[in-house]
Amino acid sequence: MNTHDTLLNAALQVLEEEGEAQFSTRSVCAIAKVTAPTLYHHFGSADGLLSAAITEAFAQFLESKRTATQSSDPVMALREGWDDYVRFAAARPRLYAVMMSRVLDDADIPAAEQAFALLIQRIAAIAAEGRLRPTVEVAADLMWASANAASLLYVTARLRKVVPPTSEVLEQIREGAIRSILNPE
């Protein structure tokens, strides 16, 4: 692995283990076993490294969505995509929180836009079968909001002093959103 990638992986490790508030070039350099000038040579600044790490996290997220097995039934494919999204947040809650904070700061992250485009495609496939109740855009907002709400249960579990959500809770959130977008059978 080259130095650039080693630094990116170290930055992701710090973000996953400690979050953005504790992110420091010192900790990244210690993990990567390089000096600060090496870090600055590759990324220009701490924010440059942080931005690159978040871009890489979104790229990893998008790649996991693209390579996931997808059902030929568009509603099942939507469920699977929702589950993938929430699993990512569950496995990497601090990193997920940092990623969403960058989205809220209006960062230009093409992989995030592409991931949302995948959601639109899955919902458009449901609409093409005549199974969608609202518009594709409204359905996408409902599914996006429900996946983010479920993901925040993982991010905030420590704050709320509770265990992460059960599969039953997650299923109720997901299925409630799906019921709200499908035409009644």
Secondary structure as a PSIPRED ss2 file (coil, helix, strand):
# PSIPRED VFORMAT (PSIPRED V4.0)

   1 M C   1.000  0.000  0.000
   2 N C   1.000  0.000  0.000
   3 T H   0.000  1.000  0.000
   4 H H   0.000  1.000  0.000
   5 D H   0.000  1.000  0.000
   6 T H   0.000  1.000  0.000
   7 L H   0.000  1.000  0.000
   8 L H   0.000  1.000  0.000
   9 N H   0.000  1.000  0.000
  10 A H   0.000  1.000  0.000
  11 A H   0.000  1.000  0.000
  12 L H   0.000  1.000  0.000
  13 Q H   0.000  1.000  0.000
  14 V H   0.000  1.000  0.000
  15 L H   0.000  1.000  0.000
  16 E H   0.000  1.000  0.000
  17 E H   0.000  1.000  0.000
  18 E H   0.000  1.000  0.000
  19 G C   1.000  0.000  0.000
  20 E H   0.000  1.000  0.000
  21 A H   0.000  1.000  0.000
  22 Q H   0.000  1.000  0.000
  23 F C   1.000  0.000  0.000
  24 S C   1.000  0.000  0.000
  25 T H   0.000  1.000  0.000
  26 R H   0.000  1.000  0.000
  27 S H   0.000  1.000  0.000
  28 V H   0.000  1.000  0.000
  29 C H   0.000  1.000  0.000
  30 A H   0.000  1.000  0.000
  31 I H   0.000  1.000  0.000
  32 A H   0.000  1.000  0.000
  33 K C   1.000  0.000  0.000
  34 V C   1.000  0.000  0.000
  35 T C   1.000  0.000  0.000
  36 A H   0.000  1.000  0.000
  37 P H   0.000  1.000  0.000
  38 T H   0.000  1.000  0.000
  39 L H   0.000  1.000  0.000
  40 Y H   0.000  1.000  0.000
  41 H H   0.000  1.000  0.000
  42 H H   0.000  1.000  0.000
  43 F H   0.000  1.000  0.000
  44 G C   1.000  0.000  0.000
  45 S C   1.000  0.000  0.000
  46 A H   0.000  1.000  0.000
  47 D H   0.000  1.000  0.000
  48 G H   0.000  1.000  0.000
  49 L H   0.000  1.000  0.000
  50 L H   0.000  1.000  0.000
  51 S H   0.000  1.000  0.000
  52 A H   0.000  1.000  0.000
  53 A H   0.000  1.000  0.000
  54 I H   0.000  1.000  0.000
  55 T H   0.000  1.000  0.000
  56 E H   0.000  1.000  0.000
  57 A H   0.000  1.000  0.000
  58 F H   0.000  1.000  0.000
  59 A H   0.000  1.000  0.000
  60 Q H   0.000  1.000  0.000
  61 F H   0.000  1.000  0.000
  62 L H   0.000  1.000  0.000
  63 E H   0.000  1.000  0.000
  64 S H   0.000  1.000  0.000
  65 K H   0.000  1.000  0.000
  66 R H   0.000  1.000  0.000
  67 T H   0.000  1.000  0.000
  68 A C   1.000  0.000  0.000
  69 T C   1.000  0.000  0.000
  70 Q C   1.000  0.000  0.000
  71 S C   1.000  0.000  0.000
  72 S C   1.000  0.000  0.000
  73 D C   1.000  0.000  0.000
  74 P H   0.000  1.000  0.000
  75 V H   0.000  1.000  0.000
  76 M H   0.000  1.000  0.000
  77 A H   0.000  1.000  0.000
  78 L H   0.000  1.000  0.000
  79 R H   0.000  1.000  0.000
  80 E H   0.000  1.000  0.000
  81 G H   0.000  1.000  0.000
  82 W H   0.000  1.000  0.000
  83 D H   0.000  1.000  0.000
  84 D H   0.000  1.000  0.000
  85 Y H   0.000  1.000  0.000
  86 V H   0.000  1.000  0.000
  87 R H   0.000  1.000  0.000
  88 F H   0.000  1.000  0.000
  89 A H   0.000  1.000  0.000
  90 A H   0.000  1.000  0.000
  91 A H   0.000  1.000  0.000
  92 R C   1.000  0.000  0.000
  93 P H   0.000  1.000  0.000
  94 R H   0.000  1.000  0.000
  95 L H   0.000  1.000  0.000
  96 Y H   0.000  1.000  0.000
  97 A H   0.000  1.000  0.000
  98 V H   0.000  1.000  0.000
  99 M H   0.000  1.000  0.000
 100 M H   0.000  1.000  0.000
 101 S H   0.000  1.000  0.000
 102 R H   0.000  1.000  0.000
 103 V H   0.000  1.000  0.000
 104 L H   0.000  1.000  0.000
 105 D C   1.000  0.000  0.000
 106 D C   1.000  0.000  0.000
 107 A C   1.000  0.000  0.000
 108 D C   1.000  0.000  0.000
 109 I C   1.000  0.000  0.000
 110 P H   0.000  1.000  0.000
 111 A H   0.000  1.000  0.000
 112 A H   0.000  1.000  0.000
 113 E H   0.000  1.000  0.000
 114 Q H   0.000  1.000  0.000
 115 A H   0.000  1.000  0.000
 116 F H   0.000  1.000  0.000
 117 A H   0.000  1.000  0.000
 118 L H   0.000  1.000  0.000
 119 L H   0.000  1.000  0.000
 120 I H   0.000  1.000  0.000
 121 Q H   0.000  1.000  0.000
 122 R H   0.000  1.000  0.000
 123 I H   0.000  1.000  0.000
 124 A H   0.000  1.000  0.000
 125 A H   0.000  1.000  0.000
 126 I H   0.000  1.000  0.000
 127 A H   0.000  1.000  0.000
 128 A H   0.000  1.000  0.000
 129 E C   1.000  0.000  0.000
 130 G C   1.000  0.000  0.000
 131 R C   1.000  0.000  0.000
 132 L E   0.000  0.000  1.000
 133 R C   1.000  0.000  0.000
 134 P C   1.000  0.000  0.000
 135 T C   1.000  0.000  0.000
 136 V H   0.000  1.000  0.000
 137 E H   0.000  1.000  0.000
 138 V H   0.000  1.000  0.000
 139 A H   0.000  1.000  0.000
 140 A H   0.000  1.000  0.000
 141 D H   0.000  1.000  0.000
 142 L H   0.000  1.000  0.000
 143 M H   0.000  1.000  0.000
 144 W H   0.000  1.000  0.000
 145 A H   0.000  1.000  0.000
 146 S H   0.000  1.000  0.000
 147 A H   0.000  1.000  0.000
 148 N H   0.000  1.000  0.000
 149 A H   0.000  1.000  0.000
 150 A H   0.000  1.000  0.000
 151 S H   0.000  1.000  0.000
 152 L H   0.000  1.000  0.000
 153 L H   0.000  1.000  0.000
 154 Y H   0.000  1.000  0.000
 155 V H   0.000  1.000  0.000
 156 T C   1.000  0.000  0.000
 157 A H   0.000  1.000  0.000
 158 R H   0.000  1.000  0.000
 159 L H   0.000  1.000  0.000
 160 R H   0.000  1.000  0.000
 161 K C   1.000  0.000  0.000
 162 V C   1.000  0.000  0.000
 163 V C   1.000  0.000  0.000
 164 P C   1.000  0.000  0.000
 165 P C   1.000  0.000  0.000
 166 T C   1.000  0.000  0.000
 167 S H   0.000  1.000  0.000
 168 E H   0.000  1.000  0.000
 169 V H   0.000  1.000  0.000
 170 L H   0.000  1.000  0.000
 171 E H   0.000  1.000  0.000
 172 Q H   0.000  1.000  0.000
 173 I H   0.000  1.000  0.000
 174 R H   0.000  1.000  0.000
 175 E H   0.000  1.000  0.000
 176 G H   0.000  1.000  0.000
 177 A H   0.000  1.000  0.000
 178 I H   0.000  1.000  0.000
 179 R H   0.000  1.000  0.000
 180 S H   0.000  1.000  0.000
 181 I H   0.000  1.000  0.000
 182 L E   0.000  0.000  1.000
 183 N C   1.000  0.000  0.000
 184 P C   1.000  0.000  0.000
 185 E C   1.000  0.000  0.000
